[in-house]
Amino acid sequence: MTLLFYYVYGTFKLAVIAQQIYARFVKGYTRDRRFAAFNHFVRALGIIAAGSIERGKI
């Protein structure tokens, strides 16, 4: 159970970082087009974390 917690928590932390980068892109603070699709990355990380929680394993 402990490993699952840290896996999901790490996934959440990555999603937060990606969301912050995406928000900076949307607000125009960065113009790097690679960040334009980070909203999809954030969603995928959420799906991965939720799936791990539902299955009870990584």
C-alpha positions in Angstrom: 0.0 0.0 0.0 2.8 2.4 0.8 4.5 2.0 -2.6 1.1 2.7 -4.3 0.7 5.9 -2.3 4.1 7.2 -3.3 3.6 6.3 -6.9 0.3 8.1 -7.1 1.7 11.1 -5.2 4.6 11.3 -7.6 2.3 11.2 -10.5 0.2 14.0 -9.0 3.4 16.1 -8.4 4.3 15.6 -12.1 0.8 16.7 -13.1 1.1 19.8 -11.0 4.4 20.8 -12.6 3.1 20.1 -16.1 0.0 22.2 -15.4 2.0 25.1 -14.1 4.1 25.0 -17.3 0.9 24.8 -19.4 -0.6 27.8 -17.6 2.6 29.8 -18.3 2.2 29.0 -21.9 -1.5 29.9 -22.1 -0.8 33.2 -20.3 2.0 34.0 -22.8 4.9 33.9 -20.4 6.6 31.3 -22.6 6.3 30.8 -26.3 7.7 27.4 -26.7 5.1 25.4 -28.7 6.1 22.1 -27.1 4.1 23.2 -24.0 0.9 23.7 -26.0 -0.3 20.2 -25.5 0.7 19.8 -21.8 -3.0 19.9 -20.9 -3.2 16.4 -22.5 -0.2 15.3 -20.5 -1.9 16.5 -17.2 -5.1 14.6 -18.1 -3.1 11.4 -18.9 -1.3 11.5 -15.6 -4.6 11.8 -13.8 -5.9 8.8 -15.7 -2.8 6.8 -14.8 -3.0 7.7 -11.1 -6.8 7.0 -10.9 -6.3 3.7 -12.6 -3.6 2.7 -10.1 -5.9 3.6 -7.3 -8.8 1.6 -8.7 -6.6 -1.5 -9.3 -4.8 -1.1 -6.1 -1.4 -1.6 -7.7 1.1 0.2 -9.9 
